[in-house]
């Protein structure tokens, strides 16, 4: 499971579809509707916020918005209620790490998509996240 800190615009079609499915799974885990993935490190930052279910709903809404912008037909009805949710903190180190991770994936599976971002120095975070200074997050599983 990868719940990107990066804005969904940077994901190729395959990555965006995978993110939608994984975030829906995360929503089910956070709501207690599944027994799998309950201790997945990607969920820590959602669990640590005041309203985990609202946070994942906001996360999914931004993924849905990007998919709709591209003409995809993701079912918005699958997203839980995004009641008031404060932005979650994310570190610049985490964002940079994820950008390098995604770029490596795109070099293999979608080099033309990666070329769209060749001049990108600082990627934007997903709209749920507020960026601040810091290293890669402690919950990140590094190779």
C-alpha positions as CSV (number, residue, x, y, z in Angstrom):
1,X,0.0,0.0,0.0
2,X,1.3,3.4,-0.9
3,X,-0.6,6.5,0.1
4,X,1.5,9.2,-1.7
5,X,2.3,12.5,-0.1
6,X,2.8,13.7,-3.6
7,X,0.0,15.4,-5.5
8,X,-1.9,12.8,-7.5
9,X,-1.2,14.8,-10.7
10,X,2.2,13.3,-10.9
11,X,1.0,9.7,-11.1
12,X,0.6,8.0,-14.4
13,X,-2.7,6.2,-15.2
14,X,-1.6,3.0,-13.6
15,X,-0.4,4.8,-10.5
16,X,-3.5,6.8,-10.2
17,X,-5.8,3.7,-10.4
18,X,-3.6,1.9,-7.9
19,X,-3.8,4.9,-5.5
20,X,-7.6,5.0,-5.7
21,X,-7.8,1.3,-4.9
22,X,-5.3,1.5,-2.1
23,X,-6.9,4.6,-0.5
24,X,-10.3,2.8,-0.6
25,X,-8.7,-0.1,1.2
26,X,-7.2,2.3,3.7
27,X,-10.6,3.8,4.2
28,X,-12.0,0.4,5.0
29,X,-9.1,-0.4,7.4
30,X,-9.6,2.9,9.2
31,X,-13.3,2.3,9.5
32,X,-12.7,-1.2,10.9
33,X,-14.4,-3.0,8.0
34,X,-11.4,-5.3,7.2
35,X,-8.9,-7.3,9.2
36,X,-6.0,-7.0,6.8
37,X,-3.5,-4.1,6.7
38,X,-4.5,-2.9,10.1
39,X,-0.8,-2.2,11.1
40,X,0.4,-0.9,7.8
41,X,2.9,2.0,8.3
42,X,1.3,4.1,5.6
43,X,-1.8,4.4,7.9
44,X,0.1,5.9,10.9
45,X,-0.3,9.5,9.9
46,X,-4.0,9.0,9.3
47,X,-4.5,7.2,12.6
48,X,-2.5,9.9,14.5
49,X,-4.8,12.7,13.4
50,X,-8.0,13.8,15.2
51,X,-10.4,12.3,12.6
52,X,-8.8,9.5,10.6
53,X,-11.9,8.7,8.6
54,X,-12.4,12.4,7.6
55,X,-8.7,12.6,6.6
56,X,-8.9,9.6,4.3
57,X,-12.1,10.9,2.8
58,X,-10.4,14.2,2.0
59,X,-7.4,12.2,0.6
60,X,-9.8,10.2,-1.6
61,X,-11.7,13.3,-2.8
62,X,-8.5,14.8,-4.2
63,X,-7.6,11.6,-5.9
64,X,-11.2,11.5,-7.4
65,X,-10.8,15.1,-8.5
66,X,-7.6,14.3,-10.4
67,X,-9.2,11.2,-12.0
68,X,-12.2,13.3,-13.1
69,X,-9.9,15.9,-14.5
70,X,-8.4,13.2,-16.7
71,X,-11.8,11.9,-17.7
72,X,-11.8,8.7,-15.6
73,X,-15.0,7.6,-13.9
74,X,-14.1,6.7,-10.3
75,X,-17.2,6.3,-8.1
76,X,-17.3,9.3,-5.7
77,X,-20.1,7.4,-3.8
78,X,-17.4,5.2,-2.4
79,X,-15.8,8.0,-0.4
80,X,-16.8,8.5,3.2
81,X,-18.0,11.7,4.7
82,X,-15.2,14.3,4.6
83,X,-16.4,16.2,7.7
84,X,-14.0,18.9,9.0
85,X,-10.4,17.9,8.8
86,X,-7.3,19.8,9.5
87,X,-4.4,19.4,7.0
88,X,-1.9,16.7,8.0
89,X,1.7,17.6,8.4
90,X,4.2,16.2,5.9
91,X,8.0,16.8,5.7
92,X,9.8,18.1,2.7
93,X,12.2,15.1,3.1
94,X,9.3,12.7,2.8
95,X,8.0,14.5,-0.3
96,X,11.5,14.5,-1.9
97,X,11.9,10.8,-1.1
98,X,8.6,9.9,-2.7
99,X,9.4,12.0,-5.8
100,X,12.6,10.0,-6.3
101,X,10.7,6.7,-5.6
102,X,8.0,7.6,-8.1
103,X,10.5,8.8,-10.7
104,X,12.3,5.4,-10.5
105,X,9.0,3.6,-11.1
106,X,8.1,5.9,-14.0
107,X,11.5,5.5,-15.7
108,X,10.5,1.8,-16.2
109,X,6.8,1.8,-16.8
110,X,6.0,5.3,-18.2
111,X,9.1,7.2,-19.3
112,X,7.0,9.6,-21.5
113,X,4.9,10.5,-18.4
114,X,8.0,11.1,-16.4
115,X,9.3,13.4,-19.2
116,X,6.4,15.7,-18.5
117,X,8.0,16.5,-15.2
118,X,11.6,16.7,-16.2
119,X,12.0,20.3,-15.1
120,X,10.2,19.8,-11.8
121,X,12.4,20.7,-8.9
122,X,10.0,20.7,-6.0
123,X,6.8,18.6,-6.4
124,X,3.6,19.8,-4.7
125,X,2.1,17.7,-1.9
126,X,-1.3,16.1,-2.0
127,X,-3.9,18.8,-1.0
128,X,-4.4,17.1,2.4
129,X,-0.9,17.7,3.5
130,X,0.8,20.9,4.8
131,X,4.5,20.8,4.0
132,X,7.1,21.6,6.6
133,X,10.8,21.0,7.0
134,X,12.1,17.6,8.0
135,X,13.6,14.3,7.0
136,X,11.9,11.2,5.6
137,X,9.1,10.2,8.0
138,X,9.9,7.5,10.7
139,X,7.0,5.3,9.4
140,X,8.5,5.1,5.9
141,X,9.9,1.7,5.1
142,X,13.2,2.4,3.4
143,X,15.0,-0.2,1.2
